[in-house]
Amino acid sequence: MKHTKTEHPYDLIVITGPTATGKTRLAAELAFELDAEIIGADSRQVYRGMDVGTGKDLADYIVNGKIIPAHLVDMVEPGYEFNVFEFQEEFFKAFQHIRKRGKQAIMCGGTGMYIEAALAGYKMLKVPENPSLRKKLETQTHEELVERLAAMRPLHNTTDVTLRDRLIRAIEIGTYQQAHSDEKQATPDFSKIIFALDFPRQVVRERITQRLKLRLETGMIEEIQKLLKSGLKPEQLTFYGLEYKYITLYVIGEISRNEMFSRLNTAIHQFAKRQMTWFRRMEKNGFEIHWIDGMLDNPQKINIIKEKVCS
């Protein structure tokens, strides 16, 4: 059944929130009710074979026996460095494909930079390398580079500040965009509504720790061993941060299992805090976010969403 514009007045429904808050399953159940399709907004779920560590939870896309279509998931091979410029391009392709077929589009994920790139209304510029700028940046300390990037925008991904090459590239992109802000082209206009799941901080911490324990017991280490055996180098996996960084260090014998768990658990908690900082900044910049009590069950959350969407 195709839903009319009157029934669902928003072209795009966004489901977001910090990690370990059940976004994917909620989006899938909502998609089932609205005959919708999902567009992923996760910087690591675009990679094939990186399932457990990215929280892809493919079973979450099956609702009452129906597989919910999901776009921008399993797009590229591990080792490739997918970026926000490519995400924005692929988002608009998927979004227009869904809308042309009369379906409701739901974007789901926790990568704030990707979500904002899709919603901001400006097409990002492809940034060429700047040899003279890179030469200057190479003379600066790591701390000076981090400070420079932080002055441009909030720090979202740990790999932006832990890997020097990526840190320099991020500054290069920010510098170019500031200098060419007038050249940005408007993207297709569409109506959207944003929902985010809100849990007490301690509950999020507990959910993160419990989920990490479960993933370690259900194949996350084996997944990374398989990726390494496929030919990926350790530094290629550590590029993706969090699980792929610390478990790779454990697998290659640089840290113990206890140290891996402790450092990874702490890093994910810190990541969740940075996600919340990004969402609050989006609000300050004019994005209206409807926060939903995460402690409610999914049918209750879906009712709240449907009421807002259709009001």
C-alpha positions as CSV (number, residue, x, y, z in Angstrom):
1,M,0.0,0.0,0.0
2,K,1.3,3.4,-0.9
3,H,0.8,6.1,1.7
4,T,-0.3,9.5,0.5
5,K,1.3,12.9,1.3
6,T,-1.6,13.6,3.6
7,E,-1.1,10.5,5.6
8,H,2.7,11.1,6.0
9,P,3.5,14.7,5.4
10,Y,7.2,14.4,5.9
11,D,9.5,13.2,3.1
12,L,12.1,12.0,5.6
13,I,11.8,10.7,9.2
14,V,15.0,10.6,11.1
15,I,15.7,8.2,14.0
16,T,18.9,8.9,15.9
17,G,20.5,9.0,19.3
18,P,23.7,7.8,21.0
19,T,25.0,4.3,20.4
20,A,23.4,1.2,22.1
21,T,19.9,2.8,22.3
22,G,18.0,0.5,19.9
23,K,17.7,2.8,17.0
24,T,17.8,0.2,14.2
25,R,15.1,-2.0,15.6
26,L,12.8,0.9,16.3
27,A,13.3,2.2,12.7
28,A,12.7,-1.2,11.3
29,E,9.4,-1.6,13.2
30,L,8.3,1.9,12.2
31,A,9.2,1.1,8.6
32,F,7.1,-2.0,8.7
33,E,4.0,0.0,9.9
34,L,4.6,2.8,7.4
35,D,5.6,0.7,4.4
36,A,8.9,2.6,4.5
37,E,12.5,2.0,3.6
38,I,15.5,2.8,5.7
39,I,18.6,4.9,4.8
40,G,21.5,4.1,7.1
41,A,23.4,7.1,8.6
42,D,26.4,5.2,10.2
43,S,29.9,5.8,9.1
44,R,31.0,2.2,9.5
45,Q,27.9,0.2,8.6
46,V,28.6,1.0,4.9
47,Y,31.3,-1.7,5.0
48,R,30.7,-5.3,4.0
49,G,31.8,-7.9,6.4
50,M,32.0,-5.5,9.3
51,D,28.8,-6.6,10.9
52,V,29.2,-7.4,14.6
53,G,31.7,-4.6,15.4
54,T,29.5,-1.9,13.7
55,G,26.3,-3.1,15.4
56,K,24.7,-3.8,12.0
57,D,22.4,-6.3,13.7
58,L,21.0,-7.5,10.4
59,A,18.3,-9.5,12.2
60,D,16.8,-6.2,13.4
61,Y,15.7,-5.5,9.8
62,I,13.4,-8.5,9.8
63,V,10.0,-7.6,11.2
64,N,7.1,-10.1,11.2
65,G,8.9,-12.1,8.6
66,K,9.4,-9.1,6.3
67,I,12.9,-7.9,5.4
68,I,12.9,-4.1,5.6
69,P,14.9,-2.6,2.7
70,A,18.0,-0.8,4.0
71,H,20.1,1.6,1.8
72,L,23.7,2.7,2.5
73,V,24.5,-0.5,4.4
74,D,27.0,-3.0,3.0
75,M,28.1,-0.6,0.2
76,V,31.9,-0.8,0.1
77,E,34.7,-3.2,0.9
78,P,36.7,-2.9,4.2
79,G,39.9,-0.9,3.7
80,Y,38.2,1.8,1.7
81,E,38.0,5.2,3.4
82,F,34.4,6.2,2.8
83,N,33.8,9.9,3.6
84,V,31.0,12.3,4.4
85,F,31.1,13.8,0.9
86,E,30.4,10.4,-0.6
87,F,27.7,9.8,2.0
88,Q,25.8,12.9,1.1
89,E,25.9,12.0,-2.6
90,E,24.7,8.4,-1.9
91,F,22.1,9.6,0.5
92,F,20.4,11.8,-2.1
93,K,20.5,9.0,-4.6
94,A,18.8,6.6,-2.2
95,F,16.3,9.2,-0.9
96,Q,15.2,10.1,-4.4
97,H,14.9,6.5,-5.4
98,I,12.7,5.8,-2.4
99,R,10.4,8.8,-3.0
100,K,10.0,8.2,-6.7
101,R,8.5,4.8,-5.8
102,G,6.0,6.4,-3.4
103,K,7.6,5.0,-0.3
104,Q,8.3,6.8,3.0
105,A,12.0,7.3,3.7
106,I,13.4,6.8,7.2
107,M,17.0,7.7,8.0
108,C,18.5,5.8,10.9
109,G,21.9,6.1,12.5
110,G,24.1,7.8,15.0
111,T,26.8,9.5,12.9
112,G,25.8,13.2,13.5
113,M,28.1,14.5,10.8
114,Y,26.4,12.3,8.2
115,I,22.9,13.2,9.4
116,E,23.7,16.9,9.3
117,A,25.3,16.6,5.9
118,A,22.0,15.1,4.6
119,L,19.8,17.6,6.3
120,A,21.7,20.9,6.1
121,G,20.5,21.9,2.7
122,Y,23.8,22.5,1.0
123,K,25.8,20.2,-1.3
124,M,29.2,19.6,0.0
125,L,32.2,20.4,-2.1
126,K,34.7,17.8,-3.2
127,V,38.0,18.9,-1.6
128,P,41.2,18.6,-3.5
129,E,44.6,18.1,-1.8
130,N,46.4,21.3,-0.8
131,P,50.2,20.5,-0.9
132,S,51.2,23.9,0.6
133,L,48.8,23.7,3.5
134,R,49.8,20.1,4.2
135,K,53.5,21.2,4.3
136,K,52.7,23.8,6.9
137,L,50.6,21.3,8.9
138,E,53.3,18.8,9.0
139,T,55.4,21.1,11.1
140,Q,52.8,21.4,13.8
141,T,52.5,19.1,16.8
142,H,49.6,16.7,17.2
143,E,48.2,18.9,20.0
144,E,48.3,22.0,17.7
145,L,46.5,20.1,14.9
146,V,43.8,18.9,17.2
147,E,43.3,22.4,18.6
148,R,43.1,23.8,15.0
149,L,40.4,21.2,14.0
150,A,38.4,21.8,17.2
151,A,38.2,25.5,16.3
152,M,36.6,24.6,13.0
153,R,34.0,22.1,14.1
154,P,33.1,19.6,16.9
155,L,35.3,16.6,17.1
156,H,33.1,13.6,16.2
157,N,35.2,10.6,15.4
158,T,38.2,9.5,17.5
159,T,40.1,8.6,14.3
160,D,39.9,12.3,13.3
161,V,42.3,13.1,16.2
162,T,44.2,9.9,16.8
163,L,45.5,9.3,13.2
164,R,47.7,12.2,12.0
165,D,47.0,11.7,8.3
166,R,43.3,11.8,8.9
167,L,43.6,14.8,11.2
168,I,45.5,16.8,8.6
169,R,42.9,15.8,5.9
170,A,40.1,17.0,8.2
171,I,41.8,20.4,8.6
172,E,42.4,20.5,4.8
173,I,38.6,19.9,4.2
174,G,37.6,22.5,6.8
175,T,39.9,25.1,5.4
176,Y,38.7,24.5,1.9
177,Q,35.0,24.7,2.8
178,Q,35.5,27.9,4.8
179,A,37.3,29.5,1.8
180,H,34.6,28.3,-0.7
181,S,31.4,28.7,1.4
182,D,29.8,30.8,-1.3
183,E,30.2,28.0,-3.9
184,K,28.0,25.5,-2.0
185,Q,25.0,24.5,-4.1
186,A,21.6,24.0,-2.6
187,T,20.5,20.4,-2.5
188,P,16.9,19.2,-3.2
189,D,14.6,20.6,-0.7
190,F,12.5,18.2,1.3
191,S,10.5,18.1,4.6
192,K,11.9,16.2,7.5
193,I,11.3,15.5,11.2
194,I,14.0,14.3,13.6
195,F,13.5,12.0,16.6
196,A,16.2,11.0,19.0
197,L,16.2,8.4,21.8
198,D,16.9,9.8,25.2
199,F,18.1,7.5,28.1
200,P,19.6,8.5,31.5
201,R,23.3,8.6,31.1
202,Q,23.9,5.7,33.5
203,V,21.4,3.6,31.6
204,V,23.3,4.2,28.4
205,R,26.6,3.3,30.1
206,E,25.1,0.0,31.3
207,R,23.6,-0.8,27.9
208,I,27.0,-0.1,26.2
209,T,28.8,-2.4,28.6
210,Q,26.3,-5.2,28.3
211,R,26.2,-5.0,24.6
212,L,30.0,-5.1,24.4
213,K,30.1,-8.2,26.5
214,L,27.5,-9.8,24.3
215,R,29.3,-8.9,21.1
216,L,32.6,-10.3,22.4
217,E,30.8,-13.6,23.1
218,T,29.1,-13.7,19.8
219,G,31.7,-13.3,17.1
220,M,33.2,-9.9,17.2
221,I,36.8,-11.1,17.8
222,E,36.3,-13.8,15.1
223,E,35.0,-11.2,12.7
224,I,38.2,-9.1,13.1
225,Q,40.4,-12.2,12.8
226,K,38.6,-13.0,9.5
227,L,39.1,-9.5,8.2
228,L,42.8,-9.7,9.0
229,K,43.1,-13.1,7.3
230,S,41.4,-11.6,4.2
231,G,44.4,-9.4,3.7
232,L,43.6,-6.2,5.5
233,K,46.4,-4.8,7.5
234,P,46.0,-4.0,11.2
235,E,46.4,-0.2,10.5
236,Q,43.5,-0.4,8.1
237,L,41.2,-1.8,10.7
238,T,42.4,0.5,13.5
239,F,41.5,3.4,11.2
240,Y,37.8,2.6,11.9
241,G,38.3,3.2,15.6
242,L,36.5,1.7,18.7
243,E,35.9,-2.0,18.3
244,Y,38.1,-2.4,15.3
245,K,41.0,-0.5,16.9
246,Y,41.1,-2.2,20.3
247,I,40.2,-5.7,19.2
248,T,42.8,-5.6,16.4
249,L,45.4,-4.5,19.0
250,Y,44.3,-7.5,21.1
251,V,44.3,-10.0,18.2
252,I,47.9,-9.0,17.1
253,G,49.1,-9.3,20.7
254,E,49.8,-5.7,21.6
255,I,47.3,-5.5,24.5
256,S,45.7,-8.1,26.8
257,R,42.1,-9.1,26.7
258,N,41.3,-7.3,30.0
259,E,43.0,-4.1,28.7
260,M,41.2,-4.4,25.4
261,F,37.8,-4.6,27.2
262,S,38.6,-1.8,29.6
263,R,39.9,0.6,27.0
264,L,37.2,-0.2,24.5
265,N,34.4,0.1,27.0
266,T,35.7,3.5,28.1
267,A,36.1,4.6,24.5
268,I,32.5,3.7,23.5
269,H,31.2,5.6,26.6
270,Q,33.2,8.7,25.5
271,F,31.9,8.2,21.9
272,A,28.3,8.3,23.2
273,K,29.0,11.6,25.0
274,R,30.4,13.1,21.8
275,Q,27.3,12.0,19.9
276,M,25.1,13.8,22.4
277,T,27.3,16.9,22.2
278,W,26.8,16.8,18.4
279,F,23.0,16.5,18.7
280,R,22.8,19.4,21.2
281,R,24.9,21.5,18.8
282,M,22.5,20.7,16.0
283,E,19.7,22.0,18.1
284,K,21.5,25.2,18.8
285,N,22.0,25.6,15.0
286,G,18.3,25.4,14.4
287,F,17.5,21.7,14.0
288,E,14.4,20.7,15.9
289,I,14.9,17.4,17.6
290,H,12.0,15.5,19.2
291,W,13.4,13.5,22.1
292,I,11.7,10.3,23.0
293,D,12.0,8.5,26.4
294,G,14.2,5.5,25.6
295,M,12.7,3.6,28.5
296,L,9.4,3.2,26.7
297,D,8.8,0.1,24.7
298,N,8.9,0.3,20.9
299,P,5.1,0.3,20.3
300,Q,4.8,3.3,22.6
301,K,7.7,5.1,20.8
302,I,6.1,4.4,17.4
303,N,2.8,5.8,18.6
304,I,4.6,9.0,19.7
305,I,6.4,9.2,16.4
306,K,3.2,8.7,14.4
307,E,1.3,11.3,16.4
308,K,4.1,13.9,15.7
309,V,4.4,13.0,12.1
310,C,0.7,13.1,11.4
311,S,-0.2,16.1,13.6
